[in-house]
Amino acid sequence: MIGRTLTRRIPLFLAFELLMASREHWNSLDPRDRARATELLRSTKGDPRRLTAAERGEVRELLRHLEVVRFARHVGPIALKGRRSRRGRRR
């Protein structure tokens, strides 16, 4: 059900472009950083409340290495391609 809603709202080629950009960005990380991020995600099952204080510090450092702002600049124009214009539309 969610998949159908997603494909209606995001054209598949845009989703593919976003996935490819995400993959390129992830692969630009050092292999040790990728392994540690994966380990933390698996051990916490994606729940940040399960992180210890030391692990939170590690996550902050990993996010710095990920360069989130650079990633946002890369995918921002891609995401805007799929934005529909609301001009002239009535609700």
N, CA, C and O atoms as a Tinker XYZ file with bonds, in Angstrom:
   364  protein
     1  N      0.820000   -1.181000    0.000000    73     2
     2  CA     0.000000    0.000000    0.000000    64     1     3
     3  C      0.872000    1.256000    0.000000    63     2     4     5
     4  O      0.608000    2.184000   -0.765000    81     3
     5  N      1.891000    1.301000    0.832000    73     3     6
     6  CA     2.770000    2.461000    0.866000    64     5     7
     7  C      3.522000    2.577000   -0.452000    63     6     8     9
     8  O      3.727000    3.682000   -0.953000    81     7
     9  N      3.932000    1.456000   -1.014000    73     7    10
    10  CA     4.646000    1.460000   -2.283000    64     9    11
    11  C      3.838000    2.094000   -3.392000    63    10    12    13
    12  O      4.376000    2.844000   -4.206000    81    11
    13  N      2.552000    1.803000   -3.430000    73    11    14
    14  CA     1.689000    2.397000   -4.459000    64    13    15
    15  C      1.582000    3.901000   -4.276000    63    14    16    17
    16  O      1.633000    4.658000   -5.245000    81    15
    17  N      1.433000    4.330000   -3.035000    73    15    18
    18  CA     1.348000    5.763000   -2.767000    64    17    19
    19  C      2.639000    6.453000   -3.159000    63    18    20    21
    20  O      2.612000    7.532000   -3.751000    81    19
    21  N      3.766000    5.843000   -2.836000    73    19    22
    22  CA     5.063000    6.429000   -3.166000    64    21    23
    23  C      5.237000    6.562000   -4.668000    63    22    24    25
    24  O      5.693000    7.604000   -5.140000    81    23
    25  N      4.887000    5.532000   -5.434000    73    23    26
    26  CA     5.079000    5.599000   -6.881000    64    25    27
    27  C      4.130000    6.586000   -7.529000    63    26    28    29
    28  O      4.424000    7.097000   -8.609000    81    27
    29  N      3.013000    6.868000   -6.909000    73    27    30
    30  CA     2.123000    7.889000   -7.459000    64    29    31
    31  C      2.688000    9.284000   -7.245000    63    30    32    33
    32  O      2.507000   10.168000   -8.082000    81    31
    33  N      3.363000    9.478000   -6.139000    73    31    34
    34  CA     3.854000   10.808000   -5.796000    64    33    35
    35  C      5.244000   11.105000   -6.344000    63    34    36    37
    36  O      5.547000   12.256000   -6.655000    81    35
    37  N      6.083000   10.100000   -6.465000    73    35    38
    38  CA     7.443000   10.299000   -6.958000    64    37    39
    39  C      7.632000    9.471000   -8.219000    63    38    40    41
    40  O      7.577000    8.243000   -8.165000    81    39
    41  N      7.854000   10.121000   -9.344000    73    39    42
    42  CA     8.123000    9.344000  -10.561000    64    41    43
    43  C      9.319000    8.427000  -10.334000    63    42    44    45
    44  O     10.272000    8.794000   -9.645000    81    43
    45  N      9.264000    7.253000  -10.908000    73    43    46
    46  CA    10.288000    6.250000  -10.663000    64    45    47
    47  C     11.686000    6.704000  -11.054000    63    46    48    49
    48  O     12.653000    6.374000  -10.368000    81    47
    49  N     11.809000    7.453000  -12.141000    73    47    50
    50  CA    13.146000    7.892000  -12.541000    64    49    51
    51  C     13.752000    8.835000  -11.508000    63    50    52    53
    52  O     14.968000    8.837000  -11.320000    81    51
    53  N     12.930000    9.635000  -10.835000    73    51    54
    54  CA    13.447000   10.513000   -9.786000    64    53    55
    55  C     13.868000    9.704000   -8.567000    63    54    56    57
    56  O     14.896000    9.990000   -7.953000    81    55
    57  N     13.082000    8.701000   -8.217000    73    55    58
    58  CA    13.450000    7.837000   -7.102000    64    57    59
    59  C     14.774000    7.143000   -7.399000    63    58    60    61
    60  O     15.629000    7.017000   -6.522000    81    59
    61  N     14.937000    6.698000   -8.628000    73    59    62
    62  CA    16.179000    6.035000   -9.028000    64    61    63
    63  C     17.366000    6.999000   -8.923000    63    62    64    65
    64  O     18.428000    6.624000   -8.427000    81    63
    65  N     17.187000    8.227000   -9.383000    73    63    66
    66  CA    18.262000    9.220000   -9.299000    64    65    67
    67  C     18.650000    9.489000   -7.849000    63    66    68    69
    68  O     19.833000    9.604000   -7.528000    81    67
    69  N     17.647000    9.590000   -6.973000    73    67    70
    70  CA    17.932000    9.820000   -5.557000    64    69    71
    71  C     18.681000    8.645000   -4.940000    63    70    72    73
    72  O     19.605000    8.832000   -4.149000    81    71
    73  N     18.275000    7.439000   -5.307000    73    71    74
    74  CA    18.962000    6.253000   -4.792000    64    73    75
    75  C     20.412000    6.199000   -5.258000    63    74    76    77
    76  O     21.307000    5.865000   -4.482000    81    75
    77  N     20.639000    6.524000   -6.515000    73    75    78
    78  CA    22.005000    6.502000   -7.044000    64    77    79
    79  C     22.872000    7.566000   -6.365000    63    78    80    81
    80  O     24.032000    7.312000   -6.043000    81    79
    81  N     22.312000    8.745000   -6.152000    73    79    82
    82  CA    23.068000    9.805000   -5.475000    64    81    83
    83  C     23.379000    9.387000   -4.038000    63    82    84    85
    84  O     24.473000    9.648000   -3.538000    81    83
    85  N     22.430000    8.745000   -3.382000    73    83    86
    86  CA    22.655000    8.277000   -2.010000    64    85    87
    87  C     23.756000    7.235000   -1.976000    63    86    88    89
    88  O     24.611000    7.250000   -1.090000    81    87
    89  N     23.732000    6.339000   -2.933000    73    87    90
    90  CA    24.746000    5.286000   -2.992000    64    89    91
    91  C     26.144000    5.872000   -3.214000    63    90    92    93
    92  O     27.105000    5.470000   -2.557000    81    91
    93  N     26.246000    6.816000   -4.135000    73    91    94
    94  CA    27.538000    7.452000   -4.401000    64    93    95
    95  C     28.071000    8.151000   -3.149000    63    94    96    97
    96  O     29.258000    8.071000   -2.833000    81    95
    97  N     27.177000    8.830000   -2.451000    73    95    98
    98  CA    27.571000    9.553000   -1.246000    64    97    99
    99  C     28.020000    8.570000   -0.161000    63    98   100   101
   100  O     29.049000    8.785000    0.481000    81    99
   101  N     27.265000    7.505000    0.044000    73    99   102
   102  CA    27.603000    6.480000    1.037000    64   101   103
   103  C     28.956000    5.852000    0.703000    63   102   104   105
   104  O     29.784000    5.649000    1.591000    81   103
   105  N     29.179000    5.549000   -0.567000    73   103   106
   106  CA    30.430000    4.913000   -0.972000    64   105   107
   107  C     31.633000    5.851000   -0.887000    63   106   108   109
   108  O     32.775000    5.395000   -0.928000    81   107
   109  N     31.388000    7.146000   -0.771000    73   107   110
   110  CA    32.501000    8.081000   -0.629000    64   109   111
   111  C     33.081000    8.047000    0.789000    63   110   112   113
   112  O     34.163000    8.581000    1.033000    81   111
   113  N     32.364000    7.424000    1.716000    73   111   114
   114  CA    32.867000    7.277000    3.080000    64   113   115
   115  C     34.012000    6.272000    3.136000    63   114   116   117
   116  O     34.119000    5.381000    2.293000    81   115
   117  N     34.840000    6.428000    4.117000    73   115   118
   118  CA    35.898000    5.467000    4.383000    64   117   119
   119  C     35.255000    4.114000    4.726000    63   118   120   121
   120  O     34.252000    4.093000    5.439000    81   119
   121  N     35.790000    3.001000    4.249000    73   119   122
   122  CA    35.193000    1.690000    4.521000    64   121   123
   123  C     35.014000    1.389000    6.015000    63   122   124   125
   124  O     34.042000    0.740000    6.402000    81   123
   125  N     35.935000    1.853000    6.847000    73   123   126
   126  CA    35.783000    1.641000    8.300000    64   125   127
   127  C     34.589000    2.409000    8.844000    63   126   128   129
   128  O     33.865000    1.907000    9.704000    81   127
   129  N     34.376000    3.643000    8.339000    73   127   130
   130  CA    33.225000    4.440000    8.780000    64   129   131
   131  C     31.917000    3.782000    8.338000    63   130   132   133
   132  O     30.953000    3.729000    9.100000    81   131
   133  N     31.893000    3.284000    7.108000    73   131   134
   134  CA    30.683000    2.593000    6.622000    64   133   135
   135  C     30.382000    1.371000    7.481000    63   134   136   137
   136  O     29.232000    1.129000    7.847000    81   135
   137  N     31.423000    0.602000    7.802000    73   135   138
   138  CA    31.236000   -0.605000    8.614000    64   137   139
   139  C     30.727000   -0.248000   10.006000    63   138   140   141
   140  O     29.828000   -0.906000   10.529000    81   139
   141  N     31.300000    0.794000   10.605000    73   139   142
   142  CA    30.868000    1.179000   11.965000    64   141   143
   143  C     29.444000    1.714000   11.948000    63   142   144   145
   144  O     28.658000    1.386000   12.837000    81   143
   145  N     29.092000    2.530000   10.955000    73   143   146
   146  CA    27.725000    3.050000   10.859000    64   145   147
   147  C     26.731000    1.903000   10.693000    63   146   148   149
   148  O     25.667000    1.900000   11.312000    81   147
   149  N     27.081000    0.940000    9.862000    73   147   150
   150  CA    26.219000   -0.222000    9.653000    64   149   151
   151  C     26.075000   -1.013000   10.949000    63   150   152   153
   152  O     24.978000   -1.448000   11.298000    81   151
   153  N     27.169000   -1.194000   11.651000    73   151   154
   154  CA    27.144000   -1.930000   12.924000    64   153   155
   155  C     26.241000   -1.232000   13.941000    63   154   156   157
   156  O     25.445000   -1.881000   14.620000    81   155
   157  N     26.369000    0.095000   14.042000    73   155   158
   158  CA    25.533000    0.850000   14.980000    64   157   159
   159  C     24.060000    0.771000   14.607000    63   158   160   161
   160  O     23.200000    0.609000   15.473000    81   159
   161  N     23.772000    0.887000   13.317000    73   159   162
   162  CA    22.375000    0.803000   12.886000    64   161   163
   163  C     21.772000   -0.572000   13.177000    63   162   164   165
   164  O     20.626000   -0.675000   13.615000    81   163
   165  N     22.545000   -1.611000   12.934000    73   163   166
   166  CA    22.044000   -2.963000   13.189000    64   165   167
   167  C     21.854000   -3.222000   14.673000    63   166   168   169
   168  O     20.843000   -3.795000   15.078000    81   167
   169  N     22.808000   -2.809000   15.483000    73   167   170
   170  CA    22.723000   -3.099000   16.918000    64   169   171
   171  C     21.582000   -2.339000   17.585000    63   170   172   173
   172  O     20.998000   -2.829000   18.552000    81   171
   173  N     21.257000   -1.152000   17.083000    73   171   174
   174  CA    20.182000   -0.354000   17.680000    64   173   175
   175  C     18.863000   -0.505000   16.943000    63   174   176   177
   176  O     17.835000    0.014000   17.379000    81   175
   177  N     18.895000   -1.216000   15.825000    73   175   178
   178  CA    17.726000   -1.375000   14.956000    64   177   179
   179  C     17.143000   -0.022000   14.557000    63   178   180   181
   180  O     15.931000    0.126000   14.402000    81   179
   181  N     18.032000    0.965000   14.393000    73   179   182
   182  CA    17.624000    2.289000   13.937000    64   181   183
   183  C     17.022000    3.171000   15.015000    63   182   184   185
   184  O     16.581000    4.283000   14.721000    81   183
   185  N     16.991000    2.700000   16.266000    73   183   186
   186  CA    16.403000    3.471000   17.358000    64   185   187
   187  C     17.507000    4.228000   18.099000    63   186   188   189
   188  O     18.303000    3.607000   18.804000    81   187
   189  N     17.571000    5.554000   17.956000    73   187   190
   190  CA    18.656000    6.319000   18.586000    64   189   191
   191  C     18.628000    6.250000   20.111000    63   190   192   193
   192  O     19.646000    6.511000   20.752000    81   191
   193  N     17.493000    5.905000   20.700000    73   191   194
   194  CA    17.416000    5.804000   22.163000    64   193   195
   195  C     18.242000    4.636000   22.693000    63   194   196   197
   196  O     18.555000    4.590000   23.882000    81   195
   197  N     18.594000    3.699000   21.827000    73   195   198
   198  CA    19.384000    2.537000   22.251000    64   197   199
   199  C     20.888000    2.798000   22.228000    63   198   200   201
   200  O     21.675000    1.922000   22.587000    81   199
   201  N     21.288000    3.988000   21.813000    73   199   202
   202  CA    22.713000    4.332000   21.767000    64   201   203
   203  C     23.208000    4.756000   23.144000    63   202   204   205
   204  O     22.495000    5.429000   23.888000    81   203
   205  N     24.428000    4.357000   23.476000    73   203   206
   206  CA    25.063000    4.864000   24.691000    64   205   207
   207  C     25.590000    6.267000   24.393000    63   206   208   209
   208  O     25.598000    6.703000   23.242000    81   207
   209  N     26.023000    6.961000   25.425000    73   207   210
   210  CA    26.555000    8.317000   25.232000    64   209   211
   211  C     27.776000    8.286000   24.312000    63   210   212   213
   212  O     27.937000    9.159000   23.459000    81   211
   213  N     28.631000    7.284000   24.486000    73   211   214
   214  CA    29.826000    7.175000   23.638000    64   213   215
   215  C     29.436000    6.911000   22.190000    63   214   216   217
   216  O     30.038000    7.465000   21.270000    81   215
   217  N     28.433000    6.067000   21.985000    73   215   218
   218  CA    27.977000    5.761000   20.624000    64   217   219
   219  C     27.339000    6.981000   19.971000    63   218   220   221
   220  O     27.472000    7.176000   18.763000    81   219
   221  N     26.654000    7.796000   20.751000    73   219   222
   222  CA    26.082000    9.041000   20.198000    64   221   223
   223  C     27.195000    9.948000   19.675000    63   222   224   225
   224  O     27.059000   10.570000   18.621000    81   223
   225  N     28.283000   10.014000   20.417000    73   223   226
   226  CA    29.438000   10.787000   19.961000    64   225   227
   227  C     29.999000   10.239000   18.659000    63   226   228   229
   228  O     30.377000   10.994000   17.763000    81   227
   229  N     30.050000    8.909000   18.566000    73   227   230
   230  CA    30.523000    8.276000   17.329000    64   229   231
   231  C     29.604000    8.612000   16.163000    63   230   232   233
   232  O     30.062000    8.882000   15.052000    81   231
   233  N     28.311000    8.591000   16.430000    73   231   234
   234  CA    27.338000    8.897000   15.371000    64   233   235
   235  C     27.512000   10.329000   14.898000    63   234   236   237
   236  O     27.465000   10.596000   13.697000    81   235
   237  N     27.711000   11.248000   15.824000    73   235   238
   238  CA    27.947000   12.651000   15.432000    64   237   239
   239  C     29.173000   12.764000   14.526000    63   238   240   241
   240  O     29.157000   13.475000   13.521000    81   239
   241  N     30.228000   12.054000   14.899000    73   239   242
   242  CA    31.444000   12.084000   14.093000    64   241   243
   243  C     31.207000   11.466000   12.714000    63   242   244   245
   244  O     31.685000   11.984000   11.704000    81   243
   245  N     30.476000   10.368000   12.679000    73   243   246
   246  CA    30.160000    9.732000   11.393000    64   245   247
   247  C     29.327000   10.658000   10.512000    63   246   248   249
   248  O     29.527000   10.707000    9.298000    81   247
   249  N     28.401000   11.387000   11.114000    73   247   250
   250  CA    27.589000   12.336000   10.338000    64   249   251
   251  C     28.443000   13.468000    9.779000    63   250   252   253
   252  O     28.194000   13.958000    8.678000    81   251
   253  N     29.448000   13.878000   10.541000    73   251   254
   254  CA    30.374000   14.896000   10.015000    64   253   255
   255  C     31.111000   14.355000    8.788000    63   254   256   257
   256  O     31.308000   15.066000    7.803000    81   255
   257  N     31.509000   13.100000    8.865000    73   255   258
   258  CA    32.205000   12.484000    7.732000    64   257   259
   259  C     31.276000   12.309000    6.532000    63   258   260   261
   260  O     31.716000   12.360000    5.383000    81   259
   261  N     29.999000   12.105000    6.808000    73   259   262
   262  CA    29.036000   11.933000    5.716000    64   261   263
   263  C     28.797000   13.226000    4.944000    63   262   264   265
   264  O     28.331000   13.190000    3.805000    81   263
   265  N     29.107000   14.352000    5.547000    73   263   266
   266  CA    28.905000   15.656000    4.913000    64   265   267
   267  C     27.467000   15.796000    4.414000    63   266   268   269
   268  O     27.205000   15.851000    3.213000    81   267
   269  N     26.564000   15.849000    5.360000    73   267   270
   270  CA    25.138000   15.887000    5.068000    64   269   271
   271  C     24.765000   17.102000    4.217000    63   270   272   273
   272  O     23.898000   17.010000    3.349000    81   271
   273  N     25.415000   18.230000    4.463000    73   271   274
   274  CA    25.098000   19.440000    3.689000    64   273   275
   275  C     25.457000   19.236000    2.218000    63   274   276   277
   276  O     24.706000   19.632000    1.326000    81   275
   277  N     26.619000   18.612000    1.973000    73   275   278
   278  CA    27.016000   18.335000    0.582000    64   277   279
   279  C     26.020000   17.398000   -0.083000    63   278   280   281
   280  O     25.673000   17.570000   -1.252000    81   279
   281  N     25.564000   16.406000    0.672000    73   279   282
   282  CA    24.577000   15.480000    0.140000    64   281   283
   283  C     23.276000   16.212000   -0.196000    63   282   284   285
   284  O     22.685000   15.982000   -1.251000    81   283
   285  N     22.833000   17.090000    0.698000    73   283   286
   286  CA    21.599000   17.848000    0.460000    64   285   287
   287  C     21.723000   18.721000   -0.785000    63   286   288   289
   288  O     20.775000   18.847000   -1.559000    81   287
   289  N     22.891000   19.320000   -0.972000    73   287   290
   290  CA    23.103000   20.131000   -2.176000    64   289   291
   291  C     23.074000   19.278000   -3.435000    63   290   292   293
   292  O     22.650000   19.735000   -4.496000    81   291
   293  N     23.526000   18.041000   -3.311000    73   291   294
   294  CA    23.547000   17.131000   -4.456000    64   293   295
   295  C     22.138000   16.648000   -4.817000    63   294   296   297
   296  O     21.769000   16.628000   -5.991000    81   295
   297  N     21.355000   16.260000   -3.806000    73   295   298
   298  CA    20.033000   15.691000   -4.094000    64   297   299
   299  C     18.929000   16.739000   -4.155000    63   298   300   301
   300  O     17.843000   16.454000   -4.659000    81   299
   301  N     19.183000   17.935000   -3.656000    73   299   302
   302  CA    18.157000   18.979000   -3.679000    64   301   303
   303  C     17.604000   19.251000   -5.065000    63   302   304   305
   304  O     16.387000   19.232000   -5.247000    81   303
   305  N     18.456000   19.502000   -6.046000    73   303   306
   306  CA    17.948000   19.745000   -7.400000    64   305   307
   307  C     17.205000   18.531000   -7.976000    63   306   308   309
   308  O     16.252000   18.691000   -8.738000    81   307
   309  N     17.635000   17.337000   -7.615000    73   307   310
   310  CA    16.954000   16.134000   -8.095000    64   309   311
   311  C     15.548000   16.078000   -7.512000    63   310   312   313
   312  O     14.582000   15.796000   -8.221000    81   311
   313  N     15.444000   16.348000   -6.216000    73   311   314
   314  CA    14.141000   16.300000   -5.549000    64   313   315
   315  C     13.204000   17.373000   -6.099000    63   314   316   317
   316  O     11.999000   17.148000   -6.210000    81   315
   317  N     13.751000   18.532000   -6.442000    73   315   318
   318  CA    12.902000   19.611000   -6.962000    64   317   319
   319  C     12.339000   19.294000   -8.346000    63   318   320   321
   320  O     11.308000   19.847000   -8.731000    81   319
   321  N     12.999000   18.415000   -9.097000    73   319   322
   322  CA    12.480000   18.032000  -10.409000    64   321   323
   323  C     11.106000   17.388000  -10.287000    63   322   324   325
   324  O     10.251000   17.564000  -11.155000    81   323
   325  N     10.901000   16.646000   -9.213000    73   323   326
   326  CA     9.646000   15.922000   -9.036000    64   325   327
   327  C      8.551000   16.733000   -8.385000    63   326   328   329
   328  O      7.418000   16.269000   -8.257000    81   327
   329  N      8.881000   17.942000   -7.972000    73   327   330
   330  CA     7.889000   18.779000   -7.294000    64   329   331
   331  C      6.853000   19.262000   -8.291000    63   330   332   333
   332  O      7.190000   19.823000   -9.334000    81   331
   333  N      5.617000   19.044000   -7.968000    73   331   334
   334  CA     4.529000   19.475000   -8.850000    64   333   335
   335  C      4.157000   20.906000   -8.541000    63   334   336   337
   336  O      4.173000   21.333000   -7.387000    81   335
   337  N      3.833000   21.619000   -9.549000    73   335   338
   338  CA     3.407000   22.995000   -9.371000    64   337   339
   339  C      1.969000   23.025000   -8.901000    63   338   340   341
   340  O      1.114000   22.342000   -9.465000    81   339
   341  N      1.699000   23.800000   -7.885000    73   339   342
   342  CA     0.328000   23.930000   -7.377000    64   341   343
   343  C     -0.359000   25.154000   -7.983000    63   342   344   345
   344  O     -1.527000   25.420000   -7.698000    81   343
   345  N      0.351000   25.878000   -8.799000    73   343   346
   346  CA    -0.205000   27.073000   -9.395000    64   345   347
   347  C     -1.386000   26.700000  -10.290000    63   346   348   349
   348  O     -1.274000   25.824000  -11.147000    81   347
   349  N     -2.486000   27.355000  -10.088000    73   347   350
   350  CA    -3.653000   27.111000  -10.924000    64   349   351
   351  C     -4.502000   25.924000  -10.456000    63   350   352   353
   352  O     -5.552000   25.652000  -11.038000    81   351
   353  N     -4.071000   25.237000   -9.441000    73   351   354
   354  CA    -4.834000   24.109000   -8.919000    64   353   355
   355  C     -5.789000   24.563000   -7.849000    63   354   356   357
   356  O     -5.475000   25.463000   -7.069000    81   355
   357  N     -6.921000   23.965000   -7.803000    73   355   358
   358  CA    -7.872000   24.253000   -6.730000    64   357   359
   359  C     -8.035000   23.012000   -5.885000    63   358   360   361
   360  O     -7.995000   21.893000   -6.397000    81   359
   361  N     -8.215000   23.203000   -4.611000    73   359   362
   362  CA    -8.394000   22.067000   -3.702000    64   361   363
   363  C     -9.812000   21.672000   -3.598000    63   362   364
   364  O    -10.139000   20.732000   -2.874000    81   363
